[in-house]
Amino acid sequence: MGVVCNCTDKYQTCIDECNRCAQACHECIKLCLGESDASARKDVIGQMMECASICKEAACLMSSDSKHVKKFCQLCATVCNECSTDCAKFKDDHCQKCAAECKKCADVCQSM
């Protein structure tokens, strides 16, 4: 499933989950900024920004078969779990969906 080689096939599920989680966070950030209580969401928006960043970096490290990828994915799992918990505090649909995506990503990263 790699693009130019199959050397990273063992990571493909996690790469896909990390990219999906980053996308969910960016979409949720955009929607949270449009909510009437956007100022109350400042912390969770920051958490989503951090989550999206670490997920994108994890996908990059897996794509290059980094020797530190397993440790980095453990950190990514921690950040994704925190983001999931924070997003779940907001009951609107987009935050609930983001929380679910973050949790799924955390579970996949944790299993690395």
C-alpha positions in Angstrom: 0.0 0.0 0.0 3.0 2.3 0.1 3.3 4.8 -2.7 6.8 4.0 -4.0 7.7 0.9 -2.0 6.1 -1.6 0.4 8.6 -0.9 3.2 6.0 1.0 5.2 3.0 -1.3 4.6 3.2 -2.4 8.3 2.3 1.2 9.3 -0.4 1.9 6.7 -3.4 1.5 9.0 -1.8 3.9 11.5 -0.8 6.4 8.8 -4.3 6.5 7.6 -5.8 6.9 11.1 -3.3 9.7 11.9 -4.2 11.6 8.7 -7.9 11.1 9.3 -7.5 12.3 12.9 -5.6 15.4 11.8 -8.3 16.2 9.2 -11.1 15.7 11.8 -9.3 18.1 14.2 -8.8 20.8 11.5 -12.5 20.5 10.5 -13.6 20.7 14.1 -11.4 23.7 14.8 -13.1 25.5 11.9 -16.5 24.7 13.2 -15.7 25.5 16.9 -14.5 28.9 15.8 -17.9 29.6 14.4 -19.8 28.6 17.6 -21.4 31.2 19.8 -19.2 30.0 22.7 -15.9 30.0 20.7 -14.1 31.8 23.5 -15.0 29.0 25.9 -13.5 26.5 23.4 -10.1 28.2 23.4 -8.4 25.3 25.3 -9.9 22.5 23.2 -9.1 24.4 20.0 -5.4 24.5 21.2 -5.6 20.8 22.0 -6.9 20.0 18.6 -4.1 22.0 17.0 -1.6 20.0 18.9 -3.3 16.7 18.1 -3.4 17.5 14.4 0.3 18.5 14.4 1.5 15.4 16.2 -0.7 13.1 14.0 0.7 14.6 10.8 4.3 14.2 12.1 3.6 10.6 13.2 2.3 9.9 9.6 5.5 11.4 8.2 7.8 9.4 10.6 6.0 6.2 9.7 6.2 7.0 6.0 10.0 7.2 6.4 10.2 4.1 8.6 11.9 6.1 11.4 13.6 4.1 14.0 11.8 6.2 16.7 8.3 5.7 15.2 7.0 3.4 17.9 8.0 5.8 20.8 6.6 8.7 18.8 3.3 6.8 18.2 3.0 6.2 21.9 3.2 10.0 22.5 0.7 10.5 19.7 -1.7 8.1 21.4 -1.4 10.1 24.6 -2.1 13.4 22.9 -5.0 11.9 20.9 -6.6 10.5 24.1 -6.3 13.9 25.8 -7.9 15.6 22.7 -10.7 13.0 22.7 -11.5 13.6 26.3 -11.5 17.4 25.8 -13.6 17.3 22.6 -16.1 15.0 24.2 -16.9 17.7 26.8 -18.7 19.6 24.1 -22.0 18.0 23.1 -22.3 19.3 19.5 -22.1 16.7 16.7 -18.7 17.9 15.3 -17.0 17.7 18.6 -18.4 14.3 19.3 -17.3 13.0 15.9 -13.8 14.6 16.5 -13.6 12.9 19.9 -14.4 9.5 18.3 -11.8 10.0 15.6 -9.2 11.0 18.2 -10.0 8.0 20.3 -9.8 5.6 17.3 -6.4 7.1 16.3 -5.1 6.8 19.9 -6.1 3.1 20.0 -4.3 2.4 16.7 -1.2 4.3 17.7 -1.1 2.6 21.1 -1.1 -0.8 19.4 2.1 0.0 17.5 
